[in-house]
Amino acid sequence: MEEIVKFKYLYVPLLLWLGIQTFKVIWDLITTKQFNFKRIMGAGGMPSSHSAVVTSLATLIAKSEGITSPIFALSVIFSLVVMYDAAGIRRAAGKQATLLNKIVNTPGLTNLQVQEKLVEVLGHTPIQVFVGALLGVIFGLIL
């Protein structure tokens, strides 16, 4: 039984990630009337599964090791980096991909031959990151 309790640092974040990604697939199906299985592995959208995963892990560590432990500090810094990346860097890359796709698809503007469209949904809005982080804390506290 003790082994299962220790394993929670792996299964709680992973199950939370799977649940959020599954929710995104179902939500896309409801709103677009099209099944898009790529959403299960895709980035972006509400809520941020990245934020939920890292904050659930940090919450689990806080509960077991305390908020003054070095491993909790590490998990918080790791969480902040991941959330900054999701809302900042990856979001900016998605905006650039949108603009580049428009440029490439504008007739007469370029002679570029592009094989595939750039992925535009890469990052998250700050609200999506916040909701994901809140879900991570809630599930980390409950489980």
N, C-alpha and C positions, 0 to 999 in steps of 0.2 A: 504493500500500500504506500509506503514511503517513497518508492521509486516513481509511482504515478504522480504524487504530489510534486516531486522535483521536476518531473517532465512538463509541468504546467507552463514553464518558461518557453517551451517550444509550442505546445499544442494550443494554448490560449491565443497567442498572436496569430498563429497560422489559421485557426478556425475563424477568428475574427476577420482576417483578410479574405478567406474563402466566402464568408457570409456577406461581406460588403461587396465583393466582386459579383457574387451571384445576384444580389439586390440590383446592381447596375445593369446586368443582363436583362433581368425581369423588367426593370424600369424602362429600358430602351425598347423592349418588346411592347410594353403598354403604350408608350408615347409615340413610337414610330411605326408600330404594327409590323416591324421586321425583326427577325431573330438575328442577333449579331453576336456570335460566340466569341469573337475577338475581344469583346469587352471583359471577358473573364480574366484575361491576361493584360489587358490594356491599361494605360495610365490615364489619369484625369477623371473628372466627374465628381459628383456629390455622393457621398462624402469621400474624403481622402483616405484610402485604405493604408497608404504609407504612414500617415499620421496616426491612425488608429493602432497599427501594429507596434510602432515604436513607443507610443505612450502607454499602451497596455503592458508592454514589457517593463517600462520604467515604473509603472504603478505596482506591478507584481514584485519587483525588486525592492521598492520602498516598503511594501508590506512585510517582506521577509527579512530584509537586511537593515532597514531603517533609513531615514532620510539623511543621516550624517555619514553613511558608508561611502567609501570611494567608488564602489560599483554602481551605487545609485547616482552619484555625480556623473560618472561616465555615461550612464544610460540617459540622463537628462541632456547632457551636451550632444550626444548622438541623436537624440530626438529633435533637438533644436536645429541641428545641421540638416537632417532629413526634411523637416518641415520648411526650413528656409529654401532648400533646394526645390521642393515641390511648388511653393508659392512664388518663388523668385526666378531662379534660373530656368527650370523646366517650363514654367509658364511663359517666360520671354522667348524661349526656343519655339514654343508652339505658335506664338504670335508671328515670329519670323517665318515659320513654315507656311502659315496662312498667306502672308504677303508674297513669299516666293512662289507659291502655287498660283496666285493671281497673276503675277508677272509672267510666268511661263505660259499660262493659258490665255494671255492677251494676244489676239491675232495681230500680226505685223510688228509686234514689239521685239520679239526675239526669234531666233532661228533654232532654238534649243529643241532637241529631241529628248523628251523625258520618258523613261520607261514606267515610272510609278510616281504617284502623288506623294508628297511628303506628309507624314503624320502630323496633324495639327493639334490634336488633343493630347498634350504631354503633361501639363502641369495643372495646378489648382488655383482657384481664387482663395483669398485669405479666409473667407467664410467656409469653404469646403475643407480647408486645413483645420480650422477651428472645430467644426462638427466632427471630423475624423478624430481629432485629438480628444474631444469630449467623450466620444464613444469608447476610445481606448481606455481612458481613465475609468469610465463607468464599468466596463467589462473587466478591467483589471481589479477593481474593488470587489465586484460581485463574485468573480470566479477564484 
